[in-house]
Amino acid sequence: MAGTTMVAFKSKMVELVSAMPEFDGVKVSYADPGDKALKENVWFQRITLNDVEPVALRTGRRRRDETYQAELVIEVSGTRLTPERAEARSLELGLHIEEYLADNPKLDGSLPDLITALMLTQRLSCSETDQGPTAIHVLTIEVRARLL
């Protein structure tokens, strides 16, 4: 077992988001797709580990809880979009993820160490380029897990 659930959580989220019908035609990837990006992309950016603490103080091996924030990026761009439409579409995609997490805070139950994953914050920005506007919507997901 790894010392954290970060990789397993990211992998499971990519699998789950990829399977959502609302993300048909959207490039959902584990990391920044770089040159393989499409007009609509979802990927994980950084994860910040905030807290690791023992569950109970006793002798021998101790279970511990970890809490971290995972940043999920939703990027929408295109020459036929206005900045407002690019932002609206990125928010629409983000809402599907937010609603999934609200209904399934343990994801699909296949990560036994996961306690909960919930949307914590959102950031939205937009820039205009020669190829049209690019909206970046970042969902920060707070993850809590119990490790052995």
GUDRENLO-662394 format. One record per residue (C-alpha): residue in one letter; residue number from 0; x, y, z. Coordinates in steps of 0.5 Angstrom, whole numbers, plus 500, padded with zeros to 3 digits. Layout:
BEGIN
<atom><resn>A</resn><resi>NUM</resi><px>X</px><py>Y</py><pz>Z</pz></atom>
...
END
This chain:
BEGIN
<atom><resn>M</resn><resi>0</resi><px>500</px><py>500</py><pz>500</pz></atom>
<atom><resn>A</resn><resi>1</resi><px>502</px><py>507</py><pz>498</pz></atom>
<atom><resn>G</resn><resi>2</resi><px>503</px><py>512</py><pz>504</pz></atom>
<atom><resn>T</resn><resi>3</resi><px>498</px><py>516</py><pz>501</pz></atom>
<atom><resn>T</resn><resi>4</resi><px>492</px><py>516</py><pz>497</pz></atom>
<atom><resn>M</resn><resi>5</resi><px>493</px><py>521</py><pz>492</pz></atom>
<atom><resn>V</resn><resi>6</resi><px>495</px><py>517</py><pz>486</pz></atom>
<atom><resn>A</resn><resi>7</resi><px>489</px><py>512</py><pz>487</pz></atom>
<atom><resn>F</resn><resi>8</resi><px>484</px><py>518</py><pz>488</pz></atom>
<atom><resn>K</resn><resi>9</resi><px>486</px><py>522</py><pz>481</pz></atom>
<atom><resn>S</resn><resi>10</resi><px>486</px><py>515</py><pz>477</pz></atom>
<atom><resn>K</resn><resi>11</resi><px>479</px><py>514</py><pz>480</pz></atom>
<atom><resn>M</resn><resi>12</resi><px>477</px><py>521</py><pz>479</pz></atom>
<atom><resn>V</resn><resi>13</resi><px>479</px><py>521</py><pz>471</pz></atom>
<atom><resn>E</resn><resi>14</resi><px>476</px><py>514</py><pz>470</pz></atom>
<atom><resn>L</resn><resi>15</resi><px>469</px><py>516</py><pz>473</pz></atom>
<atom><resn>V</resn><resi>16</resi><px>469</px><py>523</py><pz>470</pz></atom>
<atom><resn>S</resn><resi>17</resi><px>471</px><py>520</py><pz>463</pz></atom>
<atom><resn>A</resn><resi>18</resi><px>465</px><py>515</py><pz>464</pz></atom>
<atom><resn>M</resn><resi>19</resi><px>460</px><py>521</py><pz>465</pz></atom>
<atom><resn>P</resn><resi>20</resi><px>456</px><py>522</py><pz>458</pz></atom>
<atom><resn>E</resn><resi>21</resi><px>456</px><py>530</py><pz>459</pz></atom>
<atom><resn>F</resn><resi>22</resi><px>464</px><py>529</py><pz>458</pz></atom>
<atom><resn>D</resn><resi>23</resi><px>463</px><py>525</py><pz>451</pz></atom>
<atom><resn>G</resn><resi>24</resi><px>468</px><py>529</py><pz>447</pz></atom>
<atom><resn>V</resn><resi>25</resi><px>472</px><py>532</py><pz>453</pz></atom>
<atom><resn>K</resn><resi>26</resi><px>479</px><py>530</py><pz>454</pz></atom>
<atom><resn>V</resn><resi>27</resi><px>480</px><py>528</py><pz>461</pz></atom>
<atom><resn>S</resn><resi>28</resi><px>487</px><py>526</py><pz>463</pz></atom>
<atom><resn>Y</resn><resi>29</resi><px>491</px><py>525</py><pz>469</pz></atom>
<atom><resn>A</resn><resi>30</resi><px>495</px><py>530</py><pz>468</pz></atom>
<atom><resn>D</resn><resi>31</resi><px>496</px><py>537</py><pz>463</pz></atom>
<atom><resn>P</resn><resi>32</resi><px>495</px><py>534</py><pz>456</pz></atom>
<atom><resn>G</resn><resi>33</resi><px>500</px><py>539</py><pz>453</pz></atom>
<atom><resn>D</resn><resi>34</resi><px>500</px><py>538</py><pz>446</pz></atom>
<atom><resn>K</resn><resi>35</resi><px>494</px><py>533</py><pz>446</pz></atom>
<atom><resn>A</resn><resi>36</resi><px>489</px><py>538</py><pz>448</pz></atom>
<atom><resn>L</resn><resi>37</resi><px>483</px><py>539</py><pz>445</pz></atom>
<atom><resn>K</resn><resi>38</resi><px>478</px><py>545</py><pz>445</pz></atom>
<atom><resn>E</resn><resi>39</resi><px>475</px><py>542</py><pz>452</pz></atom>
<atom><resn>N</resn><resi>40</resi><px>480</px><py>539</py><pz>457</pz></atom>
<atom><resn>V</resn><resi>41</resi><px>480</px><py>536</py><pz>464</pz></atom>
<atom><resn>W</resn><resi>42</resi><px>486</px><py>534</py><pz>468</pz></atom>
<atom><resn>F</resn><resi>43</resi><px>489</px><py>534</py><pz>475</pz></atom>
<atom><resn>Q</resn><resi>44</resi><px>494</px><py>540</py><pz>477</pz></atom>
<atom><resn>R</resn><resi>45</resi><px>497</px><py>540</py><pz>484</pz></atom>
<atom><resn>I</resn><resi>46</resi><px>495</px><py>537</py><pz>490</pz></atom>
<atom><resn>T</resn><resi>47</resi><px>497</px><py>540</py><pz>497</pz></atom>
<atom><resn>L</resn><resi>48</resi><px>497</px><py>535</py><pz>503</pz></atom>
<atom><resn>N</resn><resi>49</resi><px>495</px><py>539</py><pz>509</pz></atom>
<atom><resn>D</resn><resi>50</resi><px>495</px><py>534</py><pz>514</pz></atom>
<atom><resn>V</resn><resi>51</resi><px>497</px><py>527</py><pz>517</pz></atom>
<atom><resn>E</resn><resi>52</resi><px>495</px><py>525</py><pz>524</pz></atom>
<atom><resn>P</resn><resi>53</resi><px>495</px><py>519</py><pz>528</pz></atom>
<atom><resn>V</resn><resi>54</resi><px>488</px><py>516</py><pz>529</pz></atom>
<atom><resn>A</resn><resi>55</resi><px>489</px><py>514</py><pz>536</pz></atom>
<atom><resn>L</resn><resi>56</resi><px>496</px><py>514</py><pz>540</pz></atom>
<atom><resn>R</resn><resi>57</resi><px>498</px><py>507</py><pz>542</pz></atom>
<atom><resn>T</resn><resi>58</resi><px>504</px><py>503</py><pz>541</pz></atom>
<atom><resn>G</resn><resi>59</resi><px>505</px><py>499</py><pz>535</pz></atom>
<atom><resn>R</resn><resi>60</resi><px>503</px><py>501</py><pz>528</pz></atom>
<atom><resn>R</resn><resi>61</resi><px>498</px><py>507</py><pz>528</pz></atom>
<atom><resn>R</resn><resi>62</resi><px>493</px><py>508</py><pz>523</pz></atom>
<atom><resn>R</resn><resi>63</resi><px>493</px><py>515</py><pz>520</pz></atom>
<atom><resn>D</resn><resi>64</resi><px>488</px><py>520</py><pz>517</pz></atom>
<atom><resn>E</resn><resi>65</resi><px>490</px><py>525</py><pz>511</pz></atom>
<atom><resn>T</resn><resi>66</resi><px>487</px><py>531</py><pz>508</pz></atom>
<atom><resn>Y</resn><resi>67</resi><px>489</px><py>534</py><pz>502</pz></atom>
<atom><resn>Q</resn><resi>68</resi><px>486</px><py>539</py><pz>496</pz></atom>
<atom><resn>A</resn><resi>69</resi><px>487</px><py>536</py><pz>489</pz></atom>
<atom><resn>E</resn><resi>70</resi><px>486</px><py>542</py><pz>484</pz></atom>
<atom><resn>L</resn><resi>71</resi><px>482</px><py>539</py><pz>478</pz></atom>
<atom><resn>V</resn><resi>72</resi><px>482</px><py>544</py><pz>472</pz></atom>
<atom><resn>I</resn><resi>73</resi><px>477</px><py>545</py><pz>467</pz></atom>
<atom><resn>E</resn><resi>74</resi><px>479</px><py>548</py><pz>460</pz></atom>
<atom><resn>V</resn><resi>75</resi><px>475</px><py>551</py><pz>455</pz></atom>
<atom><resn>S</resn><resi>76</resi><px>477</px><py>554</py><pz>449</pz></atom>
<atom><resn>G</resn><resi>77</resi><px>475</px><py>556</py><pz>441</pz></atom>
<atom><resn>T</resn><resi>78</resi><px>475</px><py>561</py><pz>436</pz></atom>
<atom><resn>R</resn><resi>79</resi><px>468</px><py>561</py><pz>435</pz></atom>
<atom><resn>L</resn><resi>80</resi><px>467</px><py>562</py><pz>443</pz></atom>
<atom><resn>T</resn><resi>81</resi><px>466</px><py>569</py><pz>446</pz></atom>
<atom><resn>P</resn><resi>82</resi><px>469</px><py>569</py><pz>453</pz></atom>
<atom><resn>E</resn><resi>83</resi><px>462</px><py>569</py><pz>456</pz></atom>
<atom><resn>R</resn><resi>84</resi><px>461</px><py>562</py><pz>453</pz></atom>
<atom><resn>A</resn><resi>85</resi><px>467</px><py>559</py><pz>454</pz></atom>
<atom><resn>E</resn><resi>86</resi><px>467</px><py>561</py><pz>462</pz></atom>
<atom><resn>A</resn><resi>87</resi><px>459</px><py>558</py><pz>462</pz></atom>
<atom><resn>R</resn><resi>88</resi><px>461</px><py>552</py><pz>459</pz></atom>
<atom><resn>S</resn><resi>89</resi><px>467</px><py>551</py><pz>463</pz></atom>
<atom><resn>L</resn><resi>90</resi><px>462</px><py>552</py><pz>469</pz></atom>
<atom><resn>E</resn><resi>91</resi><px>457</px><py>547</py><pz>466</pz></atom>
<atom><resn>L</resn><resi>92</resi><px>462</px><py>542</py><pz>466</pz></atom>
<atom><resn>G</resn><resi>93</resi><px>465</px><py>543</py><pz>473</pz></atom>
<atom><resn>L</resn><resi>94</resi><px>457</px><py>543</py><pz>476</pz></atom>
<atom><resn>H</resn><resi>95</resi><px>457</px><py>536</py><pz>473</pz></atom>
<atom><resn>I</resn><resi>96</resi><px>463</px><py>534</py><pz>477</pz></atom>
<atom><resn>E</resn><resi>97</resi><px>461</px><py>538</py><pz>483</pz></atom>
<atom><resn>E</resn><resi>98</resi><px>454</px><py>534</py><pz>483</pz></atom>
<atom><resn>Y</resn><resi>99</resi><px>457</px><py>528</py><pz>482</pz></atom>
<atom><resn>L</resn><resi>100</resi><px>461</px><py>529</py><pz>489</pz></atom>
<atom><resn>A</resn><resi>101</resi><px>455</px><py>531</py><pz>493</pz></atom>
<atom><resn>D</resn><resi>102</resi><px>452</px><py>525</py><pz>491</pz></atom>
<atom><resn>N</resn><resi>103</resi><px>458</px><py>520</py><pz>492</pz></atom>
<atom><resn>P</resn><resi>104</resi><px>463</px><py>523</py><pz>497</pz></atom>
<atom><resn>K</resn><resi>105</resi><px>466</px><py>516</py><pz>497</pz></atom>
<atom><resn>L</resn><resi>106</resi><px>466</px><py>516</py><pz>489</pz></atom>
<atom><resn>D</resn><resi>107</resi><px>464</px><py>509</py><pz>487</pz></atom>
<atom><resn>G</resn><resi>108</resi><px>466</px><py>506</py><pz>494</pz></atom>
<atom><resn>S</resn><resi>109</resi><px>472</px><py>502</py><pz>490</pz></atom>
<atom><resn>L</resn><resi>110</resi><px>477</px><py>506</py><pz>494</pz></atom>
<atom><resn>P</resn><resi>111</resi><px>477</px><py>503</py><pz>501</pz></atom>
<atom><resn>D</resn><resi>112</resi><px>481</px><py>508</py><pz>504</pz></atom>
<atom><resn>L</resn><resi>113</resi><px>477</px><py>514</py><pz>502</pz></atom>
<atom><resn>I</resn><resi>114</resi><px>473</px><py>517</py><pz>507</pz></atom>
<atom><resn>T</resn><resi>115</resi><px>470</px><py>523</py><pz>503</pz></atom>
<atom><resn>A</resn><resi>116</resi><px>472</px><py>527</py><pz>497</pz></atom>
<atom><resn>L</resn><resi>117</resi><px>468</px><py>534</py><pz>497</pz></atom>
<atom><resn>M</resn><resi>118</resi><px>468</px><py>540</py><pz>493</pz></atom>
<atom><resn>L</resn><resi>119</resi><px>472</px><py>546</py><pz>497</pz></atom>
<atom><resn>T</resn><resi>120</resi><px>473</px><py>552</py><pz>492</pz></atom>
<atom><resn>Q</resn><resi>121</resi><px>472</px><py>554</py><pz>485</pz></atom>
<atom><resn>R</resn><resi>122</resi><px>477</px><py>559</py><pz>481</pz></atom>
<atom><resn>L</resn><resi>123</resi><px>475</px><py>562</py><pz>474</pz></atom>
<atom><resn>S</resn><resi>124</resi><px>479</px><py>566</py><pz>469</pz></atom>
<atom><resn>C</resn><resi>125</resi><px>479</px><py>567</py><pz>462</pz></atom>
<atom><resn>S</resn><resi>126</resi><px>484</px><py>570</py><pz>457</pz></atom>
<atom><resn>E</resn><resi>127</resi><px>483</px><py>572</py><pz>450</pz></atom>
<atom><resn>T</resn><resi>128</resi><px>488</px><py>569</py><pz>445</pz></atom>
<atom><resn>D</resn><resi>129</resi><px>489</px><py>569</py><pz>437</pz></atom>
<atom><resn>Q</resn><resi>130</resi><px>485</px><py>562</py><pz>437</pz></atom>
<atom><resn>G</resn><resi>131</resi><px>480</px><py>565</py><pz>441</pz></atom>
<atom><resn>P</resn><resi>132</resi><px>478</px><py>565</py><pz>449</pz></atom>
<atom><resn>T</resn><resi>133</resi><px>481</px><py>560</py><pz>454</pz></atom>
<atom><resn>A</resn><resi>134</resi><px>477</px><py>559</py><pz>460</pz></atom>
<atom><resn>I</resn><resi>135</resi><px>480</px><py>556</py><pz>466</pz></atom>
<atom><resn>H</resn><resi>136</resi><px>476</px><py>553</py><pz>472</pz></atom>
<atom><resn>V</resn><resi>137</resi><px>479</px><py>550</py><pz>477</pz></atom>
<atom><resn>L</resn><resi>138</resi><px>475</px><py>546</py><pz>482</pz></atom>
<atom><resn>T</resn><resi>139</resi><px>479</px><py>544</py><pz>489</pz></atom>
<atom><resn>I</resn><resi>140</resi><px>477</px><py>538</py><pz>492</pz></atom>
<atom><resn>E</resn><resi>141</resi><px>478</px><py>536</py><pz>499</pz></atom>
<atom><resn>V</resn><resi>142</resi><px>480</px><py>529</py><pz>500</pz></atom>
<atom><resn>R</resn><resi>143</resi><px>480</px><py>525</py><pz>507</pz></atom>
<atom><resn>A</resn><resi>144</resi><px>483</px><py>518</py><pz>507</pz></atom>
<atom><resn>R</resn><resi>145</resi><px>485</px><py>513</py><pz>513</pz></atom>
<atom><resn>L</resn><resi>146</resi><px>491</px><py>510</py><pz>512</pz></atom>
<atom><resn>L</resn><resi>147</resi><px>494</px><py>504</py><pz>515</pz></atom>
END
